[in-house]
Amino acid sequence: DWNMPNMNGVDFVAQARSKGYEMPIIMVTTESGDDRIAQATQAGANGFIHKPFTPDRLAEALGQFAAV
């Protein structure tokens, strides 16, 4: 999520990547502007889901990384 206590989601993604973590990271947030998506992608996020979302949308996003 973009808005979390102590550290926002983009900072979390950037920190995880800087420490060498390569697992897929999907941002789930109400932030939907193209600039926000670009910022998350540049930080290392692999996907982006807008809230509110359906179970099918979540399953679809997770399915993209099932083999990773």
N, C-alpha and C positions, 0 to 999 in steps of 0.2 A: 504494500500500500504506500501511497505517496506520503500520507499524513500519519506518522507514528510518533509516539513520545520518544524523546532522547535522540533519535536519528531518523531523518526522512528516508523513504524507500530508495530514492536514487542514491543517496549517500551510502546506504546499506549495500546496494548492488556494486557501487564503485569500490567499496572497501572489501567486499567478498572477492571481487575480481583481482584487486591489488594483492590479495593474500594467496592468489593462485587457485581459488575455487573455480571449477569449470562446469559445475552442475547447471542445468537449465534454470533460469529465473524468469518467472512470469509476473509482471506487475499487475496487481488488481486494485483499481482505484476509480474514483469519480473524476479525476483529472482527465480531460479528453482532448485538449488542444494539441494541434500538430507539434507545437514547440515542446510540449511536455513529453509526447511520445518520442520525439527526436532526442530529447535530453536523457530519457530512460534508456533508449537504444545505445546512445553514445557511452553511457555508463556501463553497459554490458548486459542489459536485460534482453532476453530472447523472445519475449512475447508481451502482450499487453491486453488486458481484459477490462472493459469498462463496467463499473457498477451502475445499476444492478445488472446481474447476469443470471442466466438460466443454468440449471445443471447440465444441459446439453452443450451449452457454450463452454463451460468449464471442462467437460469431458473432451470436447474437440481440441481445446488448447493443450490439455495434458497429453492427449493422444499423439500430438505432433512430436512429443519428446519421449514416448514410451520406449523406443528402442535405444535411446541415448544412454 
